[in-house]
Amino acid sequence: MSDSGSPFDGSTDPRSLDPDPRPSEVDAGVGGAGSNLAAGSDLATGSTDEGDFPSPVPGGRTFTDSRTVRLSDTWTNGRLRLDALGRYLQDVAGDDVDDAGLQDTVWVVRRTAVRIGGRPRIGERVVLTTFCSALGTRWAERRTTITGPSSRIEASALWVHVDPSSGRPAPLTHDLVAAYGAVTAGRRVSTRFVVPLPDASATRRRPWPLRATDYDVLGHVNNAVYWAMADDGEDDGEDGGEDGSATVEHRVPIEPHTEVELVESADRRLRWLIGPLGVHAACRVGWVPGGAR
């Protein structure tokens, strides 16, 4: 969601809303201190899940734009950072929504997964194509493909549609279904969380400092910032890898003055940002060993 309330992009407040309309589960999933400890329900049949990157239906709505990888987007090795990738995804999504005339709808992100086949490098021009790939009754999935001279990135993001006055999950509007329904070909998307919560074996931890510039106009850490934990390599100053996959799930927003820690599994494939309210975000990474540096 953009600052103006556009759906599918990433500066939204990532609340742990459960889109299941059953009151007992919805009430437990919003705002409470323990709400982030309950996994989301799988509410759709024939659904998409982590690692599923469908192609658009021929003739359905897609939106394409391009941009140049800049100095502020890259690591010291010149490769695109994942937090910069997160900004690319939210910006092209907002542009698509504006182009479709749907600026007044409001969404919150629940999960984003990426599959990376080579990272774009500084100075390269990349092409971004985005579309709605699946719908539910109160949620939807956005797919984005980013291609460069020697790179291809696939992204899939799950968003929950909310009422702007109450902040509760709300049915999709007629205009949104009319704009995006055809390209989904009837595909449905699962709302369940896929990254497990930490157990006793997750003993690696360290402080995760936040800066004032990490917060957006809604007063919470911007979605793109969370991707830094997925990009944290084995050595200081190195990114996670050239090729591989990563998933970030948002459970509870990080508000100003919140102290959080990065907690990792022994193999560092699972990572969590944890604060006083529990797990704010969860991440799973699968980098290919031996990627170019």
C-alpha positions as CSV (number, residue, x, y, z in Angstrom):
1,M,0.0,0.0,0.0
2,S,1.3,3.4,-0.8
3,D,1.1,6.4,1.5
4,S,-2.1,7.3,-0.3
5,G,-3.7,4.0,0.4
6,S,-3.0,2.1,-2.8
7,P,-3.1,-1.7,-2.7
8,F,-0.4,-4.2,-3.3
9,D,2.7,-2.1,-2.7
10,G,4.8,-2.1,0.4
11,S,4.7,1.0,2.7
12,T,1.7,-0.3,4.5
13,D,1.4,-1.1,8.2
14,P,2.1,-4.9,8.3
15,R,-0.5,-5.9,11.0
16,S,-1.1,-9.5,11.9
17,L,-4.6,-9.4,10.6
18,D,-6.3,-12.8,10.2
19,P,-8.5,-12.5,7.1
20,D,-10.7,-15.4,8.3
21,P,-14.1,-13.7,9.0
22,R,-15.0,-16.0,11.9
23,P,-15.1,-13.6,14.9
24,S,-13.3,-15.7,17.4
25,E,-10.2,-16.0,15.2
26,V,-10.2,-12.5,13.8
27,D,-10.5,-11.0,17.3
28,A,-7.5,-13.1,18.4
29,G,-5.5,-12.0,15.4
30,V,-5.5,-8.3,15.6
31,G,-3.6,-6.0,18.0
32,G,-3.3,-8.3,21.1
33,A,0.1,-9.0,22.6
34,G,-0.2,-12.7,21.8
35,S,-1.7,-12.3,18.4
36,N,1.5,-13.0,16.5
37,L,1.9,-16.5,18.0
38,A,-1.1,-18.0,16.2
39,A,-0.5,-19.3,12.6
40,G,-2.9,-18.0,9.9
41,S,-5.5,-20.3,8.6
42,D,-5.4,-21.8,5.1
43,L,-8.7,-20.4,3.8
44,A,-8.7,-21.1,0.1
45,T,-8.8,-24.2,-2.0
46,G,-6.6,-24.7,-5.0
47,S,-4.4,-22.1,-3.5
48,T,-1.0,-20.6,-4.2
49,D,1.7,-20.9,-1.5
50,E,5.4,-20.0,-0.9
51,G,7.5,-20.6,-3.9
52,D,4.6,-20.6,-6.4
53,F,5.2,-18.1,-9.2
54,P,2.4,-18.3,-11.8
55,S,2.5,-16.6,-15.1
56,P,-0.1,-14.1,-16.2
57,V,-3.1,-15.3,-18.2
58,P,-2.8,-14.2,-21.9
59,G,-4.8,-11.1,-22.4
60,G,-5.1,-10.3,-18.7
61,R,-4.0,-7.0,-17.2
62,T,-0.3,-6.5,-16.6
63,F,1.7,-3.4,-15.9
64,T,5.4,-2.9,-17.0
65,D,7.9,-0.2,-16.1
66,S,11.7,0.0,-15.9
67,R,14.4,1.6,-13.8
68,T,18.2,1.8,-13.4
69,V,20.0,0.2,-10.4
70,R,21.6,3.1,-8.6
71,L,24.4,3.5,-6.1
72,S,22.1,3.6,-3.1
73,D,20.5,0.3,-4.2
74,T,23.6,-1.8,-4.0
75,W,26.0,-3.6,-1.8
76,T,29.8,-2.8,-1.9
77,N,30.1,-5.5,-4.5
78,G,27.7,-3.6,-6.8
79,R,24.8,-6.1,-6.5
80,L,21.2,-5.1,-5.8
81,R,20.3,-5.2,-2.1
82,L,17.0,-6.9,-1.1
83,D,15.7,-3.9,0.7
84,A,16.1,-2.0,-2.5
85,L,14.3,-4.8,-4.3
86,G,11.5,-4.4,-1.8
87,R,11.3,-0.7,-2.7
88,Y,11.1,-1.6,-6.4
89,L,8.3,-4.0,-5.8
90,Q,6.2,-1.6,-3.8
91,D,6.8,1.3,-6.2
92,V,5.8,-0.6,-9.4
93,A,2.8,-2.0,-7.5
94,G,1.7,1.5,-6.6
95,D,2.2,2.6,-10.2
96,D,0.0,-0.2,-11.4
97,V,-2.8,0.6,-8.9
98,D,-2.7,4.3,-9.9
99,D,-2.9,3.3,-13.6
100,A,-5.9,1.1,-12.8
101,G,-7.7,3.9,-11.0
102,L,-7.9,2.0,-7.7
103,Q,-6.0,4.5,-5.4
104,D,-8.7,4.4,-2.7
105,T,-8.4,0.8,-1.7
106,V,-6.3,-0.1,1.4
107,W,-4.3,-3.3,1.9
108,V,-1.8,-4.8,4.4
109,V,1.0,-7.2,3.4
110,R,1.2,-10.6,5.0
111,R,3.9,-12.5,3.0
112,T,6.4,-11.9,0.2
113,A,8.5,-14.6,-1.4
114,V,11.2,-14.1,-4.0
115,R,13.2,-16.4,-6.3
116,I,16.5,-14.9,-7.5
117,G,18.4,-16.0,-10.5
118,G,21.3,-13.6,-10.6
119,R,21.2,-10.1,-9.0
120,P,21.1,-6.9,-11.1
121,R,24.2,-4.8,-10.8
122,I,24.8,-1.1,-10.5
123,G,24.1,0.8,-13.7
124,E,22.0,-1.9,-15.2
125,R,18.5,-1.2,-16.5
126,V,15.9,-3.6,-15.3
127,V,12.3,-4.2,-16.5
128,L,9.5,-4.9,-14.0
129,T,6.2,-6.6,-15.0
130,T,3.5,-6.9,-12.3
131,F,0.0,-8.4,-12.2
132,C,-2.6,-9.8,-9.8
133,S,-2.2,-13.6,-9.8
134,A,-4.9,-14.8,-7.4
135,L,-7.9,-13.6,-5.4
136,G,-9.6,-14.6,-2.2
137,T,-12.7,-13.0,-0.6
138,R,-10.6,-10.5,1.5
139,W,-7.1,-10.9,0.1
140,A,-5.1,-11.1,-3.1
141,E,-1.7,-12.1,-4.5
142,R,0.5,-9.9,-6.6
143,R,3.2,-11.3,-8.9
144,T,6.2,-9.3,-10.2
145,T,9.0,-10.3,-12.5
146,I,12.2,-8.3,-12.7
147,T,14.6,-8.9,-15.6
148,G,18.0,-7.5,-16.3
149,P,20.9,-8.3,-18.7
150,S,22.0,-11.2,-16.6
151,S,19.3,-11.5,-13.9
152,R,15.7,-12.6,-13.3
153,I,13.8,-12.2,-10.1
154,E,10.4,-13.6,-9.4
155,A,8.3,-12.2,-6.5
156,S,4.9,-13.1,-5.1
157,A,3.2,-11.1,-2.4
158,L,0.1,-11.8,-0.3
159,W,-2.1,-8.8,0.7
160,V,-5.1,-8.5,2.9
161,H,-7.8,-6.0,2.0
162,V,-8.9,-3.9,5.0
163,D,-11.6,-1.4,5.8
164,P,-9.8,2.0,6.2
165,S,-12.0,3.2,9.1
166,S,-12.0,0.0,11.2
167,G,-8.7,-1.6,10.1
168,R,-10.5,-5.0,9.8
169,P,-10.4,-7.4,6.8
170,A,-12.9,-6.4,4.2
171,P,-14.4,-8.0,1.1
172,L,-12.7,-7.1,-2.2
173,T,-14.5,-4.3,-4.1
174,H,-16.3,-4.8,-7.4
175,D,-13.9,-2.4,-9.1
176,L,-10.9,-4.3,-8.0
177,V,-12.3,-7.7,-9.1
178,A,-13.3,-6.1,-12.4
179,A,-9.8,-4.8,-13.0
180,Y,-7.8,-7.8,-11.9
181,G,-10.1,-10.8,-11.9
182,A,-9.6,-11.9,-15.5
183,V,-5.8,-12.3,-15.2
184,T,-6.1,-14.7,-12.2
185,A,-8.1,-17.3,-14.2
186,G,-9.9,-18.3,-11.0
187,R,-6.8,-19.0,-9.0
188,R,-7.0,-18.8,-5.2
189,V,-4.4,-17.9,-2.6
190,S,-3.7,-19.3,0.8
191,T,-3.4,-16.9,3.8
192,R,-1.6,-19.2,6.1
193,F,1.9,-18.4,7.5
194,V,4.5,-20.7,6.1
195,V,7.6,-19.8,8.1
196,P,7.7,-21.6,11.5
197,L,8.1,-19.7,14.7
198,P,11.4,-20.1,16.6
199,D,12.0,-23.1,18.9
200,A,14.5,-23.8,21.6
201,S,17.3,-24.5,19.1
202,A,17.2,-20.9,17.8
203,T,19.9,-19.5,20.1
204,R,21.8,-17.2,17.7
205,R,20.7,-13.6,18.5
206,R,21.9,-10.1,18.3
207,P,20.4,-6.6,18.6
208,W,18.8,-5.2,15.4
209,P,19.1,-1.4,15.5
210,L,16.5,0.7,13.8
211,R,16.9,4.2,12.5
212,A,14.4,7.0,12.3
213,T,14.5,6.7,8.5
214,D,13.3,3.1,8.7
215,Y,9.8,4.4,9.6
216,D,7.2,5.6,7.0
217,V,4.4,8.0,7.2
218,L,2.2,5.5,9.0
219,G,4.6,5.4,11.9
220,H,5.8,1.8,11.5
221,V,8.9,0.2,10.0
222,N,8.4,0.2,6.2
223,N,8.1,-3.3,4.6
224,A,11.2,-2.9,2.5
225,V,13.4,-2.6,5.6
226,Y,12.5,-6.1,6.8
227,W,14.3,-7.5,3.8
228,A,17.7,-6.6,5.3
229,M,17.4,-9.6,7.6
230,A,17.1,-11.9,4.6
231,D,20.1,-10.3,2.9
232,D,22.4,-10.7,5.9
233,G,25.4,-12.8,4.8
234,E,27.8,-14.9,6.7
235,D,30.4,-12.2,6.7
236,D,30.1,-8.5,7.4
237,G,29.6,-6.5,4.2
238,E,28.4,-9.4,2.1
239,D,24.9,-10.0,0.8
240,G,23.1,-13.3,1.3
241,G,23.9,-14.7,-2.2
242,E,23.7,-14.4,-5.9
243,D,21.0,-17.0,-6.5
244,G,18.4,-18.5,-4.3
245,S,15.1,-17.8,-2.6
246,A,13.7,-15.9,0.4
247,T,10.4,-15.4,2.1
248,V,9.5,-12.6,4.6
249,E,6.3,-12.7,6.6
250,H,4.9,-9.8,8.6
251,R,3.2,-10.6,11.9
252,V,3.2,-7.5,14.2
253,P,4.3,-4.0,13.1
254,I,7.4,-2.5,14.6
255,E,6.5,0.9,16.1
256,P,8.8,3.7,17.2
257,H,11.1,3.1,20.2
258,T,10.6,-0.7,20.0
259,E,13.8,-2.7,20.7
260,V,14.1,-5.8,18.6
261,E,16.6,-8.6,18.2
262,L,17.5,-10.7,15.2
263,V,17.1,-14.4,16.2
264,E,18.4,-17.2,13.9
265,S,18.3,-20.9,13.6
266,A,21.6,-22.8,13.9
267,D,21.9,-23.0,10.1
268,R,20.8,-19.4,9.6
269,R,18.1,-20.4,7.2
270,L,15.3,-19.3,9.5
271,R,15.4,-15.7,11.0
272,W,13.0,-13.7,13.2
273,L,12.7,-10.2,14.4
274,I,11.6,-10.4,18.0
275,G,10.5,-7.7,20.4
276,P,8.3,-7.3,23.5
277,L,5.2,-8.3,21.6
278,G,6.8,-11.5,20.3
279,V,7.7,-12.2,16.6
280,H,7.3,-9.1,14.5
281,A,8.5,-10.8,11.3
282,A,9.8,-14.2,10.1
283,C,12.1,-15.1,7.3
284,R,13.3,-18.2,5.5
285,V,16.3,-18.1,3.1
286,G,17.8,-20.6,0.7
287,W,20.9,-19.2,-0.9
288,V,22.8,-21.3,-3.4
289,P,26.3,-22.0,-2.1
290,G,29.2,-20.6,-4.1
291,G,27.4,-17.7,-5.8
292,A,29.6,-15.0,-7.4
293,R,30.8,-12.3,-5.1
